[in-house]
């Protein structure tokens, strides 16, 4: 799994609808586990896949394509999960 940290570098407002549609598509496909905003600064996404796949996917984010956000990637292998979230374990 990869934690994708999203940092705003410009005004994301005009691109928000396209960004949210991109996230919903990734949720439906099973690529995205969860996503949330960090007020005024960016967001946090947790995605399935290896790092190169997730980096390529994240490069298609409408925020990235518009040049108003940057990403940092943190790769990890979950070893514990709360009851009901066992499907997140390898």
N, C-alpha and C positions, 0 to 999 in steps of 0.2 A: 504494500500500500504506500501511497505517497500523500503527504500533506502538502498542499499547494497554498502558499501564502501569497495573497494578492495585495499589492500596494498601489494605491492611486497615485498617478503622476500628473493628472490633469482632470478636467471636468468630465465625469463619467455619465452625467445626467442624460445627455442626448443618446447614449448607447445602452441605457439600462434595460429597455424592453428586449433588445436583441440579446443582451447578456443573459437575462433571465430565461429567455426561450432556449438559448444554448445550454444552460444548466438543466432545464427541464428535460431536454432531449437526452442529455448524458445520464440523468436519473433513470429515465425510461429504458435506456440501453443497458443499464447496470454498471456503467463506467464510474459514475459518481455515487459515493456512499452518503455524503451529507455536504451541506454548504451553509455558510452564514456570514453575516456582515460584521466588520469591526467598524463601529461608528466613525465616520469621517476619514478613515485611513485606508480601508480596503476590506479584505475578506479572507476566509479560511475555507478551503475545499479539502475533502478527503476523497481520493480517487483510487480505483483499482487499476492494476497493471504495472508493468515494469517502468522504470524511470524514463527511458527513452520514449515509450508509448505515451506516457502521461505528459511529458514535455511537448511532444508533437501535438497532442490534443489541446493542451493549454495554449499553444501558440495560435489556435483558431478562435480563442475567446474574442468576441467583438470588442472588448475593452483593449486587448492587446493589439488587435488589428487596427484600431483607431489611434494607438499610441498613447493611451491615457492610463495604462497600468503596466506594472512589472510583476514578475513572479520569482519566488524563491521556492525550491523544492526540498522536502525532507523525506527521505525514504525510511520506512520502518517495517518490521515484521511483527504483527500483533501476537502476543503470547498469552494474553488474558482478555476476557470479555465478560461483561455483565450478563446475568441471565437474560435470555432472549436474543442476545447478540452473538451467539456462538458461531453463526455463519460468517462472521468477519475473520475468524481464525483460519490459518492455512490448513 
